[in-house]
Amino acid sequence: MKKTAIALSFALLSINAMADSYIGAKLGYSHLNDACALDYSCDTESAAGGLYMGYQFTDNLALEYNVDYLGDFETRFKNNSAVESQLIALSLAPKINLDLTPNWSVFVKAGAAYMAAGDERDFVPTGSLGLEREFSDNLTIRAEYQRFENMNDNRIDDMDVNFFGIGLTYHFGRNESVVVEEPIYIEPAPKPAPQPRIVTHVHPAQVERVTFGFGETAATANIDKTVSVLKAHPNATVEVNGHTDSMGSANFNQELSEKRATSIAEVLLSRGVESERITTQGMGETTPIDSNDTASGREKNRRVELVIPAFEYQSKVSN
């Protein structure tokens, strides 16, 4: 019986070696009550020990299985029945702990036990009261009093067993600290700035006229309108066309118109307009815009026309 109980214990120990379970061993002393009739010599005290295992449902509630060797006794009962045998107990009981401090607690157990002494067998109630001290995440030590109540069979009659012992317990899985990861805050990516649209525009053709006195070539009029467009749009070009009235010979007027165009071109160069963007041409008296028969008409014909042809340009427009 003893070998079977111990073998069963180790089998269950191997199965329960998992997180939230524990195993332990205890040593102590046991004493029998009501196991020796008067006028007989009996041996009712013995060294004792046992193995136990449990499953921890919560921090304060477990279910515990014990295999106890309660000693080797010589007993004699009122019916003159003698029993000389080792006493074994297999018990199962819930275990409830009450914390006193972070490391100290008291516990109680109440359950049932299967008792065996030689050929004698019985199921009895059992209960325990103990004190437990935690030394580390895995190791605790306990002091325990356990009582087995009223064992009866053919020869044993209402025998009680008292066990006093010290136990050492190993808890599985407690040193596996739970890593609580700090939540990682991910800064939301900023919304991309709206990309501007490229819009193509068409700048219309532009003409600016500068008039001259009779026979004059020096420019005195303001040509800011033309310069402003050329500065704002580097791809714009300008045609500078000189003109005259019909007074004088055609050859003279041709030369005069060229000088007027050159004079205006020099003003553009002085204002920062690149030479490759400027073309000059003398038109002479060939393209009047008014009658040369009147003084006012001839005044209008003595001119330089700054012509900016139509061109495309692009600009960025926000969405």
C-alpha positions in Angstrom: 0.0 0.0 0.0 2.8 2.4 0.9 4.7 1.8 -2.4 1.5 2.3 -4.4 0.7 5.6 -2.7 4.2 7.0 -3.2 4.2 5.9 -6.9 0.9 7.6 -7.4 2.2 10.7 -5.8 5.2 11.0 -8.1 3.0 10.4 -11.1 0.7 13.2 -10.1 3.6 15.4 -9.3 4.9 15.1 -12.8 1.5 15.9 -14.3 1.1 18.9 -12.0 4.5 20.4 -12.6 3.1 23.4 -14.3 2.4 27.1 -13.7 -0.1 27.7 -10.8 0.8 24.4 -9.2 3.1 23.5 -6.3 4.7 20.5 -4.6 6.1 20.0 -1.2 7.4 17.6 1.4 6.9 17.5 5.2 8.4 15.9 8.2 7.0 15.7 11.7 5.4 13.7 14.5 2.1 11.8 14.8 0.1 10.6 17.8 -2.9 8.4 18.0 -6.0 8.9 20.2 -8.3 6.1 21.3 -5.9 3.5 20.1 -4.8 1.7 23.3 -7.2 0.1 25.7 -6.4 0.2 29.4 -4.0 -2.3 30.9 -2.2 -2.8 27.5 1.2 -1.7 26.3 0.9 0.2 23.0 3.1 2.4 20.8 0.9 5.3 19.7 3.6 7.9 18.7 5.9 7.9 15.7 8.0 10.0 13.3 5.9 10.9 10.2 6.2 12.6 6.9 4.6 13.1 3.6 4.4 14.6 0.1 1.8 16.9 -1.2 0.9 18.8 -4.3 -1.6 21.5 -5.1 -3.2 23.6 -7.7 -3.5 27.3 -7.0 -6.8 28.7 -8.3 -6.4 32.1 -6.8 -3.9 33.7 -4.5 -5.9 32.4 -1.5 -7.6 29.2 -2.7 -5.9 25.9 -3.7 -6.8 22.3 -4.0 -4.3 20.0 -2.2 -3.6 16.3 -2.4 -1.5 14.7 0.3 0.2 11.3 0.7 1.2 10.9 4.3 3.2 8.2 6.1 1.9 8.7 9.6 4.2 6.2 11.3 4.5 2.6 12.5 2.2 1.8 15.4 1.2 -0.9 17.9 -2.4 -0.5 18.9 -5.0 -2.5 20.9 -8.6 -1.6 21.1 -11.4 -2.3 23.6 -12.5 -5.3 21.6 -9.0 -6.7 22.3 -8.1 -6.4 18.6 -4.4 -5.6 18.0 -3.0 -3.9 15.0 0.7 -3.6 14.4 1.3 -1.8 11.1 2.4 1.3 9.3 -0.4 3.9 8.8 -0.8 5.6 5.4 -3.3 8.4 4.5 -4.3 9.8 1.1 -6.2 13.0 1.5 -7.8 15.6 -0.8 -8.9 19.0 0.6 -9.3 22.6 -0.5 -6.8 25.0 1.2 -7.8 28.5 2.1 -5.1 31.1 3.1 -5.7 34.3 5.0 -2.9 36.8 4.6 -1.5 38.4 7.8 1.4 40.3 6.2 2.9 40.3 2.6 4.9 37.2 3.7 2.9 35.5 6.4 -0.4 33.8 6.2 -2.5 31.2 8.1 -4.3 28.4 6.3 -7.0 25.9 6.9 -7.9 22.7 5.0 -11.0 20.5 5.3 -11.6 17.4 3.2 -11.5 13.6 3.2 -8.8 11.0 3.6 -8.4 7.3 2.7 -6.7 5.6 5.7 -4.8 2.3 5.5 -3.1 0.3 8.3 -2.3 -3.3 7.3 -5.6 -4.8 6.2 -7.7 -2.0 7.9 -9.2 0.6 5.6 -11.5 3.6 6.0 -12.6 6.9 4.6 -12.5 9.6 7.3 -12.8 13.4 7.5 -9.6 15.4 7.9 -8.8 19.0 8.6 -5.6 21.1 9.0 -4.6 24.4 10.6 -1.3 26.0 9.7 1.0 28.9 9.4 2.9 29.7 6.2 5.9 31.9 5.5 6.9 33.0 1.9 10.7 33.2 1.4 10.8 33.9 -2.3 8.5 33.8 -5.3 9.0 30.0 -5.4 9.6 28.8 -1.8 7.4 28.8 1.2 7.7 27.0 4.6 4.7 25.8 6.6 4.0 24.6 10.1 0.9 22.4 10.2 -1.4 20.5 12.5 -3.6 17.9 10.8 -6.2 15.6 12.3 -7.8 12.4 10.9 -11.0 11.7 12.7 -12.6 8.3 13.7 -11.0 5.6 11.7 -13.0 2.4 11.9 -12.8 -1.1 10.4 -12.8 -4.7 11.5 -10.3 -4.2 14.4 -9.7 -0.5 14.6 -12.4 1.3 16.6 -12.8 5.1 16.5 -9.1 5.9 16.2 -8.0 9.5 15.7 -4.7 10.6 14.3 -2.9 13.8 15.1 0.0 15.0 12.9 2.4 17.9 13.7 4.9 18.8 11.0 7.0 21.3 9.1 6.8 21.4 5.3 8.7 23.0 2.5 6.8 24.0 -0.7 8.0 24.8 -4.2 5.7 26.9 -6.4 5.9 26.6 -10.2 5.7 29.5 -12.5 5.8 32.3 -9.9 9.2 33.6 -11.0 7.9 34.1 -14.5 7.3 37.8 -14.1 4.6 39.2 -16.3 6.0 42.0 -18.5 3.5 44.7 -18.9 4.5 46.7 -21.9 3.9 50.4 -21.8 1.6 51.4 -24.5 3.5 53.0 -27.4 2.1 56.2 -28.5 2.7 56.8 -32.2 2.6 60.4 -33.2 0.2 60.6 -36.1 2.0 61.5 -39.2 1.2 65.1 -40.1 -1.1 65.5 -43.0 1.0 66.3 -46.1 0.7 69.9 -47.1 -1.5 70.2 -50.1 0.5 70.2 -53.3 -0.1 73.3 -55.4 -1.4 72.8 -58.9 0.6 74.1 -61.8 -1.6 76.2 -64.0 -0.7 77.3 -67.5 -1.7 80.8 -68.5 -1.6 82.7 -71.8 -0.4 86.3 -71.6 -2.0 88.3 -74.4 0.1 90.3 -76.8 0.9 93.8 -75.5 1.8 97.0 -77.4 3.2 100.1 -75.8 3.9 103.2 -77.9 6.5 105.9 -77.4 6.3 109.1 -79.5 9.1 111.4 -80.6 9.5 115.1 -81.6 10.3 116.0 -85.2 13.7 114.6 -86.1 14.4 113.3 -82.6 15.8 109.9 -81.6 16.2 110.2 -77.8 13.5 108.5 -75.8 12.0 110.4 -73.0 8.7 108.6 -72.4 8.0 106.0 -69.7 8.2 102.4 -70.8 7.6 100.9 -67.3 4.6 98.8 -68.5 6.8 96.9 -70.9 9.7 96.5 -68.5 7.3 95.2 -65.8 6.1 92.4 -68.0 9.6 91.4 -69.2 10.9 91.4 -65.6 8.0 89.2 -64.3 8.2 86.7 -67.1 11.7 85.7 -68.2 10.4 83.8 -71.2 8.7 86.9 -72.7 10.4 88.7 -75.6 9.9 92.2 -77.1 10.0 93.6 -80.6 11.1 97.2 -80.8 9.8 98.8 -84.0 10.7 102.4 -85.0 8.5 104.6 -87.2 8.5 108.1 -88.7 6.1 110.5 -90.5 6.4 111.2 -94.2 8.4 114.4 -93.9 11.8 114.0 -95.6 13.1 111.4 -98.0 12.3 107.7 -97.5 16.0 106.8 -97.0 16.3 109.4 -94.3 13.2 108.3 -92.5 14.3 104.6 -92.7 17.6 105.5 -90.9 15.7 107.7 -88.4 13.3 104.9 -87.5 16.2 102.5 -86.9 17.9 105.0 -84.6 14.6 105.4 -82.6 14.3 101.6 -82.2 17.9 101.4 -81.1 17.4 104.2 -78.5 14.5 102.4 -76.9 16.4 99.0 -76.9 19.3 100.7 -75.0 16.8 101.9 -72.4 15.5 98.2 -72.0 19.1 97.0 -71.6 19.8 99.6 -69.0 16.7 98.3 -67.1 18.1 94.8 -66.9 16.4 93.1 -69.9 18.7 90.6 -71.6 19.7 91.5 -75.2 18.7 88.1 -76.6 15.1 88.9 -75.7 15.1 92.1 -77.7 14.8 92.5 -81.4 14.8 95.9 -83.2 13.5 97.0 -86.6 13.2 100.3 -88.4 10.0 100.5 -90.4 10.6 104.1 -91.8 7.5 105.9 -93.0 5.8 102.8 -94.4 3.3 102.0 -91.5 1.6 105.2 -90.4 -1.3 104.9 -87.9 -2.7 108.3 -88.7 -2.7 110.8 -91.6 0.5 112.5 -92.4 -1.5 115.5 -93.8 -2.1 116.9 -90.3 0.3 117.9 -87.6 -1.5 115.8 -85.0 -1.4 112.8 -87.3 2.3 113.2 -88.1 3.0 113.4 -84.3 1.3 110.0 -83.8 3.3 108.5 -86.6 6.7 109.5 -85.1 6.8 106.6 -82.7 8.4 103.4 -81.4 6.1 100.4 -80.7 7.2 97.9 -78.1 5.4 94.7 -79.0 5.4 91.8 -76.6 4.0 88.8 -78.5 1.5 86.5 -76.7 3.3 83.8 -74.5 2.5 81.1 -72.0 3.6 81.1 -68.4 2.9 78.8 -65.4 1.9 79.5 -61.8 1.3 77.4 -58.7 -2.3 77.5 -57.4 -3.1 76.1 -53.9 -5.7 73.3 -53.8 
